[in-house]
Amino acid sequence: MGRVKVNLTLDANVAETARALGLNMSRLAEAAISEASRVERNRLWRAENQEAITTYAEEVARDGLPLSHLRSF
């Protein structure tokens, strides 16, 4: 997928400082948005699957790890 132009509004001091330091604001914004998207996707997945996660954790606490009898360490 290619790149698209978007408009962002930044605090004037933030933009001025970034320019003065020669930072690529587009790449920094892209990296920050990508990370925020990853974190939010993970949060949503955990929320959607919380019941199964809890059930599995309870089973492991009660019965131990599946196939643990096959472990050699």
Predicted model as a PDB file, atoms N, CA, C, CB and O in Angstrom, pLDDT in the B-factor column:
MODEL        1                                                                  
ATOM      1  N   MET A   1       0.853  -1.175   0.000  1.00 82.00           N  
ATOM      2  CA  MET A   1       0.000   0.000   0.000  1.00 82.00           C  
ATOM      3  C   MET A   1       0.895   1.232   0.000  1.00 82.00           C  
ATOM      4  CB  MET A   1      -0.969   0.001   1.225  1.00 82.00           C  
ATOM      5  O   MET A   1       1.942   1.249   0.648  1.00 82.00           O  
ATOM      6  N   GLY A   2       0.484   2.246  -0.718  1.00 90.00           N  
ATOM      7  CA  GLY A   2       1.275   3.466  -0.824  1.00 90.00           C  
ATOM      8  C   GLY A   2       1.068   4.401   0.344  1.00 90.00           C  
ATOM      9  O   GLY A   2       0.454   4.050   1.351  1.00 90.00           O  
ATOM     10  N   ARG A   3       1.577   5.559   0.192  1.00 91.00           N  
ATOM     11  CA  ARG A   3       1.470   6.578   1.230  1.00 91.00           C  
ATOM     12  C   ARG A   3       0.343   7.534   0.850  1.00 91.00           C  
ATOM     13  CB  ARG A   3       2.822   7.344   1.416  1.00 91.00           C  
ATOM     14  O   ARG A   3       0.070   7.737  -0.333  1.00 91.00           O  
ATOM     15  N   VAL A   4      -0.307   8.118   1.846  1.00 94.00           N  
ATOM     16  CA  VAL A   4      -1.368   9.094   1.620  1.00 94.00           C  
ATOM     17  C   VAL A   4      -1.049  10.363   2.407  1.00 94.00           C  
ATOM     18  CB  VAL A   4      -2.758   8.518   2.033  1.00 94.00           C  
ATOM     19  O   VAL A   4      -0.386  10.317   3.443  1.00 94.00           O  
ATOM     20  N   LYS A   5      -1.526  11.478   1.904  1.00 93.00           N  
ATOM     21  CA  LYS A   5      -1.359  12.742   2.616  1.00 93.00           C  
ATOM     22  C   LYS A   5      -2.504  12.916   3.590  1.00 93.00           C  
ATOM     23  CB  LYS A   5      -1.291  13.935   1.634  1.00 93.00           C  
ATOM     24  O   LYS A   5      -3.658  12.642   3.263  1.00 93.00           O  
ATOM     25  N   VAL A   6      -2.181  13.371   4.788  1.00 93.00           N  
ATOM     26  CA  VAL A   6      -3.189  13.695   5.795  1.00 93.00           C  
ATOM     27  C   VAL A   6      -2.803  15.030   6.429  1.00 93.00           C  
ATOM     28  CB  VAL A   6      -3.306  12.558   6.882  1.00 93.00           C  
ATOM     29  O   VAL A   6      -1.649  15.452   6.350  1.00 93.00           O  
ATOM     30  N   ASN A   7      -3.749  15.672   7.041  1.00 94.00           N  
ATOM     31  CA  ASN A   7      -3.470  16.913   7.768  1.00 94.00           C  
ATOM     32  C   ASN A   7      -3.452  16.610   9.256  1.00 94.00           C  
ATOM     33  CB  ASN A   7      -4.526  18.016   7.440  1.00 94.00           C  
ATOM     34  O   ASN A   7      -4.344  15.940   9.776  1.00 94.00           O  
ATOM     35  N   LEU A   8      -2.436  17.104   9.929  1.00 93.00           N  
ATOM     36  CA  LEU A   8      -2.341  16.968  11.379  1.00 93.00           C  
ATOM     37  C   LEU A   8      -2.188  18.361  11.982  1.00 93.00           C  
ATOM     38  CB  LEU A   8      -1.145  16.041  11.787  1.00 93.00           C  
ATOM     39  O   LEU A   8      -1.575  19.242  11.379  1.00 93.00           O  
ATOM     40  N   THR A   9      -2.734  18.549  13.142  1.00 96.00           N  
ATOM     41  CA  THR A   9      -2.552  19.794  13.866  1.00 96.00           C  
ATOM     42  C   THR A   9      -1.638  19.512  15.044  1.00 96.00           C  
ATOM     43  CB  THR A   9      -3.917  20.393  14.334  1.00 96.00           C  
ATOM     44  O   THR A   9      -1.914  18.633  15.860  1.00 96.00           O  
ATOM     45  N   LEU A  10      -0.546  20.263  15.126  1.00 96.00           N  
ATOM     46  CA  LEU A  10       0.426  20.080  16.194  1.00 96.00           C  
ATOM     47  C   LEU A  10       0.585  21.380  16.971  1.00 96.00           C  
ATOM     48  CB  LEU A  10       1.784  19.613  15.628  1.00 96.00           C  
ATOM     49  O   LEU A  10       0.341  22.469  16.450  1.00 96.00           O  
ATOM     50  N   ASP A  11       0.992  21.246  18.202  1.00 97.00           N  
ATOM     51  CA  ASP A  11       1.371  22.404  18.988  1.00 97.00           C  
ATOM     52  C   ASP A  11       2.518  23.110  18.267  1.00 97.00           C  
ATOM     53  CB  ASP A  11       1.777  21.995  20.443  1.00 97.00           C  
ATOM     54  O   ASP A  11       3.452  22.455  17.805  1.00 97.00           O  
ATOM     55  N   ALA A  12       2.459  24.429  18.166  1.00 97.00           N  
ATOM     56  CA  ALA A  12       3.466  25.203  17.424  1.00 97.00           C  
ATOM     57  C   ALA A  12       4.871  24.970  17.970  1.00 97.00           C  
ATOM     58  CB  ALA A  12       3.133  26.696  17.476  1.00 97.00           C  
ATOM     59  O   ALA A  12       5.821  24.864  17.194  1.00 97.00           O  
ATOM     60  N   ASN A  13       5.017  24.892  19.268  1.00 98.00           N  
ATOM     61  CA  ASN A  13       6.345  24.669  19.858  1.00 98.00           C  
ATOM     62  C   ASN A  13       6.891  23.293  19.518  1.00 98.00           C  
ATOM     63  CB  ASN A  13       6.286  24.835  21.372  1.00 98.00           C  
ATOM     64  O   ASN A  13       8.088  23.131  19.283  1.00 98.00           O  
ATOM     65  N   VAL A  14       6.023  22.321  19.494  1.00 97.00           N  
ATOM     66  CA  VAL A  14       6.435  20.958  19.144  1.00 97.00           C  
ATOM     67  C   VAL A  14       6.945  20.927  17.707  1.00 97.00           C  
ATOM     68  CB  VAL A  14       5.259  19.961  19.324  1.00 97.00           C  
ATOM     69  O   VAL A  14       8.013  20.381  17.430  1.00 97.00           O  
ATOM     70  N   ALA A  15       6.171  21.516  16.799  1.00 97.00           N  
ATOM     71  CA  ALA A  15       6.565  21.533  15.391  1.00 97.00           C  
ATOM     72  C   ALA A  15       7.856  22.313  15.185  1.00 97.00           C  
ATOM     73  CB  ALA A  15       5.453  22.131  14.537  1.00 97.00           C  
ATOM     74  O   ALA A  15       8.732  21.880  14.437  1.00 97.00           O  
ATOM     75  N   GLU A  16       7.975  23.442  15.833  1.00 97.00           N  
ATOM     76  CA  GLU A  16       9.183  24.274  15.704  1.00 97.00           C  
ATOM     77  C   GLU A  16      10.416  23.534  16.215  1.00 97.00           C  
ATOM     78  CB  GLU A  16       9.010  25.600  16.474  1.00 97.00           C  
ATOM     79  O   GLU A  16      11.469  23.558  15.577  1.00 97.00           O  
ATOM     80  N   THR A  17      10.286  22.888  17.344  1.00 98.00           N  
ATOM     81  CA  THR A  17      11.412  22.140  17.905  1.00 98.00           C  
ATOM     82  C   THR A  17      11.813  20.990  16.997  1.00 98.00           C  
ATOM     83  CB  THR A  17      11.064  21.610  19.294  1.00 98.00           C  
ATOM     84  O   THR A  17      12.998  20.760  16.758  1.00 98.00           O  
ATOM     85  N   ALA A  18      10.812  20.264  16.488  1.00 97.00           N  
ATOM     86  CA  ALA A  18      11.100  19.139  15.591  1.00 97.00           C  
ATOM     87  C   ALA A  18      11.814  19.619  14.330  1.00 97.00           C  
ATOM     88  CB  ALA A  18       9.799  18.402  15.214  1.00 97.00           C  
ATOM     89  O   ALA A  18      12.778  18.996  13.886  1.00 97.00           O  
ATOM     90  N   ARG A  19      11.345  20.719  13.755  1.00 97.00           N  
ATOM     91  CA  ARG A  19      12.007  21.277  12.567  1.00 97.00           C  
ATOM     92  C   ARG A  19      13.442  21.682  12.880  1.00 97.00           C  
ATOM     93  CB  ARG A  19      11.226  22.489  12.034  1.00 97.00           C  
ATOM     94  O   ARG A  19      14.360  21.393  12.113  1.00 97.00           O  
ATOM     95  N   ALA A  20      13.625  22.355  14.017  1.00 98.00           N  
ATOM     96  CA  ALA A  20      14.961  22.819  14.404  1.00 98.00           C  
ATOM     97  C   ALA A  20      15.924  21.649  14.581  1.00 98.00           C  
ATOM     98  CB  ALA A  20      14.888  23.636  15.700  1.00 98.00           C  
ATOM     99  O   ALA A  20      17.123  21.780  14.332  1.00 98.00           O  
ATOM    100  N   LEU A  21      15.400  20.520  15.006  1.00 98.00           N  
ATOM    101  CA  LEU A  21      16.239  19.334  15.219  1.00 98.00           C  
ATOM    102  C   LEU A  21      16.370  18.491  13.957  1.00 98.00           C  
ATOM    103  CB  LEU A  21      15.669  18.484  16.344  1.00 98.00           C  
ATOM    104  O   LEU A  21      17.088  17.491  13.947  1.00 98.00           O  
ATOM    105  N   GLY A  22      15.682  18.892  12.901  1.00 98.00           N  
ATOM    106  CA  GLY A  22      15.759  18.141  11.650  1.00 98.00           C  
ATOM    107  C   GLY A  22      15.026  16.818  11.687  1.00 98.00           C  
ATOM    108  O   GLY A  22      15.368  15.894  10.950  1.00 98.00           O  
ATOM    109  N   LEU A  23      14.018  16.719  12.543  1.00 98.00           N  
ATOM    110  CA  LEU A  23      13.270  15.470  12.660  1.00 98.00           C  
ATOM    111  C   LEU A  23      12.231  15.369  11.550  1.00 98.00           C  
ATOM    112  CB  LEU A  23      12.592  15.370  14.040  1.00 98.00           C  
ATOM    113  O   LEU A  23      11.658  16.376  11.133  1.00 98.00           O  
ATOM    114  N   ASN A  24      11.996  14.175  11.084  1.00 97.00           N  
ATOM    115  CA  ASN A  24      10.991  13.920  10.063  1.00 97.00           C  
ATOM    116  C   ASN A  24       9.661  13.687  10.782  1.00 97.00           C  
ATOM    117  CB  ASN A  24      11.385  12.689   9.157  1.00 97.00           C  
ATOM    118  O   ASN A  24       9.383  12.589  11.264  1.00 97.00           O  
ATOM    119  N   MET A  25       8.852  14.734  10.842  1.00 96.00           N  
ATOM    120  CA  MET A  25       7.600  14.651  11.600  1.00 96.00           C  
ATOM    121  C   MET A  25       6.636  13.633  11.004  1.00 96.00           C  
ATOM    122  CB  MET A  25       6.932  16.016  11.657  1.00 96.00           C  
ATOM    123  O   MET A  25       5.890  12.988  11.742  1.00 96.00           O  
ATOM    124  N   SER A  26       6.636  13.477   9.692  1.00 95.00           N  
ATOM    125  CA  SER A  26       5.746  12.502   9.072  1.00 95.00           C  
ATOM    126  C   SER A  26       6.087  11.091   9.534  1.00 95.00           C  
ATOM    127  CB  SER A  26       5.829  12.594   7.544  1.00 95.00           C  
ATOM    128  O   SER A  26       5.203  10.320   9.907  1.00 95.00           O  
ATOM    129  N   ARG A  27       7.370  10.760   9.507  1.00 96.00           N  
ATOM    130  CA  ARG A  27       7.790   9.406   9.924  1.00 96.00           C  
ATOM    131  C   ARG A  27       7.565   9.199  11.416  1.00 96.00           C  
ATOM    132  CB  ARG A  27       9.278   9.169   9.583  1.00 96.00           C  
ATOM    133  O   ARG A  27       7.170   8.111  11.834  1.00 96.00           O  
ATOM    134  N   LEU A  28       7.809  10.231  12.227  1.00 97.00           N  
ATOM    135  CA  LEU A  28       7.572  10.112  13.666  1.00 97.00           C  
ATOM    136  C   LEU A  28       6.086   9.927  13.961  1.00 97.00           C  
ATOM    137  CB  LEU A  28       8.106  11.351  14.401  1.00 97.00           C  
ATOM    138  O   LEU A  28       5.710   9.101  14.793  1.00 97.00           O  
ATOM    139  N   ALA A  29       5.242  10.701  13.274  1.00 96.00           N  
ATOM    140  CA  ALA A  29       3.797  10.565  13.473  1.00 96.00           C  
ATOM    141  C   ALA A  29       3.332   9.184  13.035  1.00 96.00           C  
ATOM    142  CB  ALA A  29       3.033  11.659  12.698  1.00 96.00           C  
ATOM    143  O   ALA A  29       2.517   8.550  13.703  1.00 96.00           O  
ATOM    144  N   GLU A  30       3.861   8.727  11.903  1.00 96.00           N  
ATOM    145  CA  GLU A  30       3.486   7.401  11.405  1.00 96.00           C  
ATOM    146  C   GLU A  30       3.866   6.312  12.404  1.00 96.00           C  
ATOM    147  CB  GLU A  30       4.157   7.130  10.050  1.00 96.00           C  
ATOM    148  O   GLU A  30       3.077   5.404  12.667  1.00 96.00           O  
ATOM    149  N   ALA A  31       5.064   6.401  12.957  1.00 98.00           N  
ATOM    150  CA  ALA A  31       5.514   5.404  13.928  1.00 98.00           C  
ATOM    151  C   ALA A  31       4.646   5.440  15.185  1.00 98.00           C  
ATOM    152  CB  ALA A  31       6.990   5.640  14.295  1.00 98.00           C  
ATOM    153  O   ALA A  31       4.278   4.393  15.718  1.00 98.00           O  
ATOM    154  N   ALA A  32       4.320   6.641  15.658  1.00 97.00           N  
ATOM    155  CA  ALA A  32       3.505   6.772  16.871  1.00 97.00           C  
ATOM    156  C   ALA A  32       2.092   6.250  16.631  1.00 97.00           C  
ATOM    157  CB  ALA A  32       3.456   8.241  17.335  1.00 97.00           C  
ATOM    158  O   ALA A  32       1.534   5.565  17.488  1.00 97.00           O  
ATOM    159  N   ILE A  33       1.512   6.563  15.486  1.00 97.00           N  
ATOM    160  CA  ILE A  33       0.162   6.098  15.172  1.00 97.00           C  
ATOM    161  C   ILE A  33       0.153   4.581  14.984  1.00 97.00           C  
ATOM    162  CB  ILE A  33      -0.373   6.799  13.905  1.00 97.00           C  
ATOM    163  O   ILE A  33      -0.784   3.906  15.409  1.00 97.00           O  
ATOM    164  N   SER A  34       1.186   4.054  14.354  1.00 97.00           N  
ATOM    165  CA  SER A  34       1.295   2.609  14.174  1.00 97.00           C  
ATOM    166  C   SER A  34       1.365   1.902  15.522  1.00 97.00           C  
ATOM    167  CB  SER A  34       2.528   2.262  13.327  1.00 97.00           C  
ATOM    168  O   SER A  34       0.695   0.891  15.733  1.00 97.00           O  
ATOM    169  N   GLU A  35       2.173   2.432  16.431  1.00 98.00           N  
ATOM    170  CA  GLU A  35       2.293   1.821  17.767  1.00 98.00           C  
ATOM    171  C   GLU A  35       0.979   1.936  18.534  1.00 98.00           C  
ATOM    172  CB  GLU A  35       3.434   2.489  18.572  1.00 98.00           C  
ATOM    173  O   GLU A  35       0.557   0.975  19.177  1.00 98.00           O  
ATOM    174  N   ALA A  36       0.328   3.094  18.476  1.00 98.00           N  
ATOM    175  CA  ALA A  36      -0.948   3.275  19.168  1.00 98.00           C  
ATOM    176  C   ALA A  36      -1.999   2.319  18.603  1.00 98.00           C  
ATOM    177  CB  ALA A  36      -1.430   4.738  19.043  1.00 98.00           C  
ATOM    178  O   ALA A  36      -2.820   1.788  19.351  1.00 98.00           O  
ATOM    179  N   SER A  37      -1.977   2.099  17.291  1.00 98.00           N  
ATOM    180  CA  SER A  37      -2.910   1.162  16.661  1.00 98.00           C  
ATOM    181  C   SER A  37      -2.652  -0.256  17.142  1.00 98.00           C  
ATOM    182  CB  SER A  37      -2.796   1.230  15.131  1.00 98.00           C  
ATOM    183  O   SER A  37      -3.595  -0.993  17.433  1.00 98.00           O  
ATOM    184  N   ARG A  38      -1.392  -0.645  17.228  1.00 98.00           N  
ATOM    185  CA  ARG A  38      -1.027  -1.979  17.698  1.00 98.00           C  
ATOM    186  C   ARG A  38      -1.516  -2.190  19.131  1.00 98.00           C  
ATOM    187  CB  ARG A  38       0.502  -2.184  17.616  1.00 98.00           C  
ATOM    188  O   ARG A  38      -2.107  -3.222  19.448  1.00 98.00           O  
ATOM    189  N   VAL A  39      -1.266  -1.212  19.983  1.00 98.00           N  
ATOM    190  CA  VAL A  39      -1.678  -1.304  21.388  1.00 98.00           C  
ATOM    191  C   VAL A  39      -3.199  -1.411  21.494  1.00 98.00           C  
ATOM    192  CB  VAL A  39      -1.172  -0.079  22.184  1.00 98.00           C  
ATOM    193  O   VAL A  39      -3.712  -2.220  22.266  1.00 98.00           O  
ATOM    194  N   GLU A  40      -3.917  -0.599  20.723  1.00 98.00           N  
ATOM    195  CA  GLU A  40      -5.380  -0.620  20.786  1.00 98.00           C  
ATOM    196  C   GLU A  40      -5.947  -1.921  20.228  1.00 98.00           C  
ATOM    197  CB  GLU A  40      -5.959   0.568  20.021  1.00 98.00           C  
ATOM    198  O   GLU A  40      -6.904  -2.464  20.779  1.00 98.00           O  
ATOM    199  N   ARG A  41      -5.359  -2.430  19.128  1.00 98.00           N  
ATOM    200  CA  ARG A  41      -5.796  -3.733  18.585  1.00 98.00           C  
ATOM    201  C   ARG A  41      -5.623  -4.824  19.638  1.00 98.00           C  
ATOM    202  CB  ARG A  41      -4.994  -4.098  17.298  1.00 98.00           C  
ATOM    203  O   ARG A  41      -6.513  -5.654  19.824  1.00 98.00           O  
ATOM    204  N   ASN A  42      -4.490  -4.828  20.323  1.00 98.00           N  
ATOM    205  CA  ASN A  42      -4.246  -5.831  21.367  1.00 98.00           C  
ATOM    206  C   ASN A  42      -5.224  -5.683  22.523  1.00 98.00           C  
ATOM    207  CB  ASN A  42      -2.813  -5.720  21.885  1.00 98.00           C  
ATOM    208  O   ASN A  42      -5.727  -6.678  23.045  1.00 98.00           O  
ATOM    209  N   ARG A  43      -5.496  -4.437  22.927  1.00 98.00           N  
ATOM    210  CA  ARG A  43      -6.438  -4.202  24.023  1.00 98.00           C  
ATOM    211  C   ARG A  43      -7.825  -4.713  23.648  1.00 98.00           C  
ATOM    212  CB  ARG A  43      -6.498  -2.699  24.378  1.00 98.00           C  
ATOM    213  O   ARG A  43      -8.486  -5.370  24.452  1.00 98.00           O  
ATOM    214  N   LEU A  44      -8.263  -4.415  22.431  1.00 98.00           N  
ATOM    215  CA  LEU A  44      -9.575  -4.875  21.983  1.00 98.00           C  
ATOM    216  C   LEU A  44      -9.637  -6.397  21.905  1.00 98.00           C  
ATOM    217  CB  LEU A  44      -9.910  -4.271  20.623  1.00 98.00           C  
ATOM    218  O   LEU A  44     -10.642  -6.996  22.288  1.00 98.00           O  
ATOM    219  N   TRP A  45      -8.566  -7.028  21.410  1.00 98.00           N  
ATOM    220  CA  TRP A  45      -8.537  -8.488  21.319  1.00 98.00           C  
ATOM    221  C   TRP A  45      -8.655  -9.101  22.706  1.00 98.00           C  
ATOM    222  CB  TRP A  45      -7.244  -8.968  20.628  1.00 98.00           C  
ATOM    223  O   TRP A  45      -9.422 -10.041  22.915  1.00 98.00           O  
ATOM    224  N   ARG A  46      -7.878  -8.553  23.671  1.00 98.00           N  
ATOM    225  CA  ARG A  46      -7.948  -9.082  25.040  1.00 98.00           C  
ATOM    226  C   ARG A  46      -9.342  -8.912  25.623  1.00 98.00           C  
ATOM    227  CB  ARG A  46      -6.919  -8.387  25.940  1.00 98.00           C  
ATOM    228  O   ARG A  46      -9.850  -9.815  26.287  1.00 98.00           O  
ATOM    229  N   ALA A  47      -9.968  -7.761  25.381  1.00 98.00           N  
ATOM    230  CA  ALA A  47     -11.317  -7.519  25.901  1.00 98.00           C  
ATOM    231  C   ALA A  47     -12.318  -8.499  25.271  1.00 98.00           C  
ATOM    232  CB  ALA A  47     -11.751  -6.054  25.626  1.00 98.00           C  
ATOM    233  O   ALA A  47     -13.173  -9.046  25.968  1.00 98.00           O  
ATOM    234  N   GLU A  48     -12.213  -8.716  23.969  1.00 98.00           N  
ATOM    235  CA  GLU A  48     -13.131  -9.620  23.271  1.00 98.00           C  
ATOM    236  C   GLU A  48     -12.937 -11.075  23.686  1.00 98.00           C  
ATOM    237  CB  GLU A  48     -12.947  -9.489  21.768  1.00 98.00           C  
ATOM    238  O   GLU A  48     -13.877 -11.867  23.628  1.00 98.00           O  
ATOM    239  N   ASN A  49     -11.737 -11.426  24.098  1.00 98.00           N  
ATOM    240  CA  ASN A  49     -11.421 -12.820  24.424  1.00 98.00           C  
ATOM    241  C   ASN A  49     -11.196 -13.050  25.910  1.00 98.00           C  
ATOM    242  CB  ASN A  49     -10.200 -13.256  23.666  1.00 98.00           C  
ATOM    243  O   ASN A  49     -10.677 -14.095  26.302  1.00 98.00           O  
ATOM    244  N   GLN A  50     -11.582 -12.086  26.745  1.00 98.00           N  
ATOM    245  CA  GLN A  50     -11.311 -12.181  28.175  1.00 98.00           C  
ATOM    246  C   GLN A  50     -11.931 -13.419  28.807  1.00 98.00           C  
ATOM    247  CB  GLN A  50     -11.818 -10.950  28.875  1.00 98.00           C  
ATOM    248  O   GLN A  50     -11.314 -14.041  29.671  1.00 98.00           O  
ATOM    249  N   GLU A  51     -13.119 -13.780  28.399  1.00 98.00           N  
ATOM    250  CA  GLU A  51     -13.777 -14.954  28.980  1.00 98.00           C  
ATOM    251  C   GLU A  51     -12.960 -16.220  28.717  1.00 98.00           C  
ATOM    252  CB  GLU A  51     -15.200 -15.112  28.408  1.00 98.00           C  
ATOM    253  O   GLU A  51     -12.748 -17.022  29.627  1.00 98.00           O  
ATOM    254  N   ALA A  52     -12.505 -16.401  27.485  1.00 98.00           N  
ATOM    255  CA  ALA A  52     -11.707 -17.582  27.137  1.00 98.00           C  
ATOM    256  C   ALA A  52     -10.358 -17.557  27.854  1.00 98.00           C  
ATOM    257  CB  ALA A  52     -11.495 -17.659  25.611  1.00 98.00           C  
ATOM    258  O   ALA A  52      -9.877 -18.595  28.309  1.00 98.00           O  
ATOM    259  N   ILE A  53      -9.756 -16.390  27.953  1.00 97.00           N  
ATOM    260  CA  ILE A  53      -8.464 -16.264  28.644  1.00 97.00           C  
ATOM    261  C   ILE A  53      -8.620 -16.645  30.110  1.00 97.00           C  
ATOM    262  CB  ILE A  53      -7.907 -14.820  28.520  1.00 97.00           C  
ATOM    263  O   ILE A  53      -7.803 -17.385  30.657  1.00 97.00           O  
ATOM    264  N   THR A  54      -9.662 -16.142  30.737  1.00 98.00           N  
ATOM    265  CA  THR A  54      -9.914 -16.441  32.153  1.00 98.00           C  
ATOM    266  C   THR A  54     -10.196 -17.926  32.358  1.00 98.00           C  
ATOM    267  CB  THR A  54     -11.094 -15.606  32.677  1.00 98.00           C  
ATOM    268  O   THR A  54      -9.679 -18.539  33.292  1.00 98.00           O  
ATOM    269  N   THR A  55     -11.012 -18.495  31.487  1.00 97.00           N  
ATOM    270  CA  THR A  55     -11.337 -19.920  31.586  1.00 97.00           C  
ATOM    271  C   THR A  55     -10.083 -20.766  31.460  1.00 97.00           C  
ATOM    272  CB  THR A  55     -12.354 -20.320  30.510  1.00 97.00           C  
ATOM    273  O   THR A  55      -9.880 -21.703  32.232  1.00 97.00           O  
ATOM    274  N   TYR A  56      -9.238 -20.437  30.479  1.00 96.00           N  
ATOM    275  CA  TYR A  56      -8.005 -21.200  30.285  1.00 96.00           C  
ATOM    276  C   TYR A  56      -7.087 -21.056  31.497  1.00 96.00           C  
ATOM    277  CB  TYR A  56      -7.279 -20.738  29.008  1.00 96.00           C  
ATOM    278  O   TYR A  56      -6.503 -22.042  31.946  1.00 96.00           O  
ATOM    279  N   ALA A  57      -6.952 -19.859  32.026  1.00 97.00           N  
ATOM    280  CA  ALA A  57      -6.096 -19.645  33.196  1.00 97.00           C  
ATOM    281  C   ALA A  57      -6.604 -20.444  34.394  1.00 97.00           C  
ATOM    282  CB  ALA A  57      -6.029 -18.148  33.548  1.00 97.00           C  
ATOM    283  O   ALA A  57      -5.810 -20.995  35.157  1.00 97.00           O  
ATOM    284  N   GLU A  58      -7.909 -20.506  34.556  1.00 97.00           N  
ATOM    285  CA  GLU A  58      -8.483 -21.294  35.655  1.00 97.00           C  
ATOM    286  C   GLU A  58      -8.202 -22.782  35.462  1.00 97.00           C  
ATOM    287  CB  GLU A  58     -10.002 -21.051  35.757  1.00 97.00           C  
ATOM    288  O   GLU A  58      -7.888 -23.483  36.424  1.00 97.00           O  
ATOM    289  N   GLU A  59      -8.312 -23.267  34.230  1.00 95.00           N  
ATOM    290  CA  GLU A  59      -8.022 -24.671  33.940  1.00 95.00           C  
ATOM    291  C   GLU A  59      -6.563 -25.004  34.235  1.00 95.00           C  
ATOM    292  CB  GLU A  59      -8.349 -24.994  32.479  1.00 95.00           C  
ATOM    293  O   GLU A  59      -6.266 -26.045  34.821  1.00 95.00           O  
ATOM    294  N   VAL A  60      -5.659 -24.126  33.831  1.00 94.00           N  
ATOM    295  CA  VAL A  60      -4.233 -24.351  34.084  1.00 94.00           C  
ATOM    296  C   VAL A  60      -3.953 -24.326  35.576  1.00 94.00           C  
ATOM    297  CB  VAL A  60      -3.376 -23.295  33.364  1.00 94.00           C  
ATOM    298  O   VAL A  60      -3.176 -25.141  36.073  1.00 94.00           O  
ATOM    299  N   ALA A  61      -4.573 -23.404  36.294  1.00 96.00           N  
ATOM    300  CA  ALA A  61      -4.376 -23.337  37.747  1.00 96.00           C  
ATOM    301  C   ALA A  61      -4.898 -24.603  38.422  1.00 96.00           C  
ATOM    302  CB  ALA A  61      -5.080 -22.094  38.332  1.00 96.00           C  
ATOM    303  O   ALA A  61      -4.297 -25.093  39.379  1.00 96.00           O  
ATOM    304  N   ARG A  62      -6.005 -25.127  37.931  1.00 95.00           N  
ATOM    305  CA  ARG A  62      -6.621 -26.307  38.520  1.00 95.00           C  
ATOM    306  C   ARG A  62      -5.930 -27.601  38.092  1.00 95.00           C  
ATOM    307  CB  ARG A  62      -8.083 -26.361  38.147  1.00 95.00           C  
ATOM    308  O   ARG A  62      -5.677 -28.473  38.924  1.00 95.00           O  
ATOM    309  N   ASP A  63      -5.621 -27.731  36.787  1.00 93.00           N  
ATOM    310  CA  ASP A  63      -5.148 -28.997  36.244  1.00 93.00           C  
ATOM    311  C   ASP A  63      -3.674 -29.006  35.834  1.00 93.00           C  
ATOM    312  CB  ASP A  63      -5.975 -29.357  35.071  1.00 93.00           C  
ATOM    313  O   ASP A  63      -3.128 -30.065  35.525  1.00 93.00           O  
ATOM    314  N   GLY A  64      -3.035 -27.854  35.830  1.00 91.00           N  
ATOM    315  CA  GLY A  64      -1.660 -27.773  35.346  1.00 91.00           C  
ATOM    316  C   GLY A  64      -1.637 -27.566  33.838  1.00 91.00           C  
ATOM    317  O   GLY A  64      -2.679 -27.555  33.182  1.00 91.00           O  
ATOM    318  N   LEU A  65      -0.448 -27.404  33.306  1.00 89.00           N  
ATOM    319  CA  LEU A  65      -0.299 -27.173  31.869  1.00 89.00           C  
ATOM    320  C   LEU A  65      -0.647 -28.427  31.071  1.00 89.00           C  
ATOM    321  CB  LEU A  65       1.131 -26.724  31.545  1.00 89.00           C  
ATOM    322  O   LEU A  65      -0.296 -29.540  31.464  1.00 89.00           O  
ATOM    323  N   PRO A  66      -1.337 -28.239  29.949  1.00 86.00           N  
ATOM    324  CA  PRO A  66      -1.619 -29.392  29.095  1.00 86.00           C  
ATOM    325  C   PRO A  66      -0.313 -30.002  28.587  1.00 86.00           C  
ATOM    326  CB  PRO A  66      -2.524 -28.985  27.906  1.00 86.00           C  
ATOM    327  O   PRO A  66       0.634 -29.283  28.270  1.00 86.00           O  
ATOM    328  N   LEU A  67      -0.273 -31.292  28.515  1.00 86.00           N  
ATOM    329  CA  LEU A  67       0.890 -32.040  28.011  1.00 86.00           C  
ATOM    330  C   LEU A  67       2.150 -31.848  28.852  1.00 86.00           C  
ATOM    331  CB  LEU A  67       1.180 -31.629  26.592  1.00 86.00           C  
ATOM    332  O   LEU A  67       3.251 -32.139  28.384  1.00 86.00           O  
ATOM    333  N   SER A  68       2.004 -31.365  30.080  1.00 82.00           N  
ATOM    334  CA  SER A  68       3.190 -31.150  30.926  1.00 82.00           C  
ATOM    335  C   SER A  68       3.908 -32.450  31.225  1.00 82.00           C  
ATOM    336  CB  SER A  68       2.797 -30.472  32.232  1.00 82.00           C  
ATOM    337  O   SER A  68       5.103 -32.441  31.521  1.00 82.00           O  
ATOM    338  N   HIS A  69       3.200 -33.571  31.153  1.00 82.00           N  
ATOM    339  CA  HIS A  69       3.831 -34.864  31.405  1.00 82.00           C  
ATOM    340  C   HIS A  69       4.827 -35.236  30.295  1.00 82.00           C  
ATOM    341  CB  HIS A  69       2.761 -35.952  31.534  1.00 82.00           C  
ATOM    342  O   HIS A  69       5.648 -36.136  30.472  1.00 82.00           O  
ATOM    343  N   LEU A  70       4.752 -34.545  29.164  1.00 83.00           N  
ATOM    344  CA  LEU A  70       5.678 -34.815  28.064  1.00 83.00           C  
ATOM    345  C   LEU A  70       6.917 -33.933  28.089  1.00 83.00           C  
ATOM    346  CB  LEU A  70       4.972 -34.638  26.754  1.00 83.00           C  
ATOM    347  O   LEU A  70       7.834 -34.131  27.291  1.00 83.00           O  
ATOM    348  N   ARG A  71       6.954 -32.969  28.988  1.00 81.00           N  
ATOM    349  CA  ARG A  71       8.096 -32.051  29.050  1.00 81.00           C  
ATOM    350  C   ARG A  71       9.315 -32.772  29.593  1.00 81.00           C  
ATOM    351  CB  ARG A  71       7.768 -30.821  29.923  1.00 81.00           C  
ATOM    352  O   ARG A  71       9.221 -33.586  30.512  1.00 81.00           O  
ATOM    353  N   SER A  72      10.469 -32.456  29.002  1.00 82.00           N  
ATOM    354  CA  SER A  72      11.710 -33.112  29.442  1.00 82.00           C  
ATOM    355  C   SER A  72      12.597 -32.152  30.237  1.00 82.00           C  
ATOM    356  CB  SER A  72      12.486 -33.657  28.228  1.00 82.00           C  
ATOM    357  O   SER A  72      13.762 -32.466  30.481  1.00 82.00           O  
ATOM    358  N   PHE A  73      12.087 -31.014  30.639  1.00 78.00           N  
ATOM    359  CA  PHE A  73      12.884 -30.056  31.406  1.00 78.00           C  
ATOM    360  C   PHE A  73      12.123 -29.591  32.607  1.00 78.00           C  
ATOM    361  CB  PHE A  73      13.285 -28.865  30.552  1.00 78.00           C  
ATOM    362  O   PHE A  73      12.628 -28.778  33.381  1.00 78.00           O  
TER     363      PHE A  73                                                      
ENDMDL                                                                          
END                                                                             
